[in-house]
Amino acid sequence: MNDNKKKVVIVDDHPLFRERLAQLINYQPDMEVTGEAESTKDAIQVIQNTSPDLAIIDITLKGSSGLELIKSIKPLCMALPVLVLSMHEESLYAKRALSAGASGYITKLQGTDEVLVAIRRVLAGEIYLSEKMTARLLKNLTTTEVEGTSRPVDRLTDRKCSARFHSGVAT
């Protein structure tokens, strides 16, 4: 392990995806993967044992939600930046992830170059969202404040939203 490299932990329930993402990160001269996990319980242990500079977390984990994991780890290590990397639609989950304590959100539909941009921005202390999502959030923020309205999906708890998605109910 090189002390100059940024330490990254990957939390995703798909072993093949974790392996490929770890290869991508370990190929970079400025960062390395120091731990992997597929569940909330394992993730907390890996994070505590490795003291990473960044956690990359999926929304769907074995037995739990990535949003719940983010909320659980924030009190343990307030300064740990979190990037959510997920297959789930950014328009449904990005705001929730940021509210839970994440510093960025990117979908698995993006190419490796954009994933590396997101990782580096979050490591640099910045917030990462796609340009489209940033514009949508800013528009919703100003529209909601002006009109005093919200979308029905915004009133769901993170657990209910995740349960609705997993049951096949579209919002």
Secondary structure, 3 states (H helix, E strand, C coil): CCCCCEEEEEECCCHHHHHHHHHHHHCCCCEEEEEEECEHHHHHHHHHHHCCCEEEECCEEECEEHHHHHHHHHHHCCCCCEEEEECCCHHHHHHHHHHHCCCEEEECCCCHHHHHHHHHHHHCCCCECCHHHHHHHHHHHHHHHHHCCCCHHHHCCHHHHHHHHHCCCCC
